[in-house]
């Protein structure tokens, strides 16, 4: 027989085992619960990281697309810069009528890209302008040297022709041929002198103080068609221009008259007037009857004849280059007189005015240095009549007594008409400058002797 304590012990042991198992199960369940929670937390964290990764991926993809689009736009802008904008820069530097195109997509380009592309244009413009100035300076130096040599030879040829004209006593035909050769040399000398001045040289001729009328007449003799130029002088005959400015003023007048002859018909005259203004300036006006200038041509011409023409390049003067206004501008800047071409003449053409300030004028003694017989004589206007400055208070014995002036019906005094003034009373007789026959005889003597010898003599070269 078993004792009653054994089942109890067995039951107790089973109970303890079950309790231990239950405890172990509880601990295991708690551990599994904790692990599940941890796994859930890890899963949620993984899902969050996944979403963040997807967001970053989408943002990266969008940024990549934007970068590719920006790169494409920038590539298009660079292509447009190379193909269209850069080639327009040299043309724009020559004339503003060739504008430089803007950005291809100005609204979509960023400020940094636009600034970068514009800086390329600025840099290229500076480089092109610097190179053009270097090339232009080299061309000016070459032309200046060649022009000065040709100008010196033309002056020597002119001296030889002048000596031949004074010494030659041949036939009238050969005399005319020699005069024609002299005139052709004068025209050639004017063109060479103009080119030299545009290239930075001085006029190449030194004069003494010269009468204004002689300067204008001599300037007209350098032109083909000089017989169409009509010169009218209304200044004093002893007014001249100082020697340092005489030739520059002659060159400016010659270019303005040449422009007037060129732009008007061959049967139309060119009027040249000389007048001295109240402030002491001497004005030389050149009026033509041509078609005039357009507003653009007038603006460009006014800029060229001003004192700010040192930056004008040879390539900006056209093909072939029109050098007249550019030469005038250099002379204006160097010698201080003024030229304007922005007025219309009374005949519908252009009026050019050369204004010579008093510091460039001189008074010449006509007895010591008589003016040329070919120069226009100044027209002396008669003096205006002057009224007596004072009226004697007491009547003279031979005068009639004054009668009182009757009053009108309303009490106002009536003004009576004056009688004719006595001849010579308070009036200055007009004075006129009488011509000097001796002076004219001395001026024309050599020329007249040559003509007489041509009429009476025979040509030795033709008889031999």
Protein Blocks (a to p, Z undefined) as FASTA:
>chain_A
ZZfklmmmmmmmmmmmmmmmmmmmmmmmmmmmmmmmmmmmmmmmmmmmmmmmmmmmmmmm
mmmmmmmmmmmmmmmmmmmmmmmmmmmmmmmmmpmklccdddfblmlpcfklmmmmmmmm
mmmmmmmmmmmmmmmmmmmmmmmmmmmmmmmmmmmmmmmmmmmmmmpccdfklmmmmmmm
mmmmmmmmmmmmmmmmmnopaehiacddddfklmmmmmmmmpghklmpccddfbdfkbcc
dfklmmmmmmmmmmmmmmmmmmpcfkbccdddddddfkopacdddddfbebjafklmmmm
mmmmmmblmlpcfklnopaddfklmmmmmmmmmnopacdfkbccfkopacddddddfklg
ccddfklmccdfkbccdddddddddddfbdcfbdcfkbccdddddddfkopacddddddd
dehihpacdddddddfklmmmmmmmmmmmmmmmmmmccfklmZZ
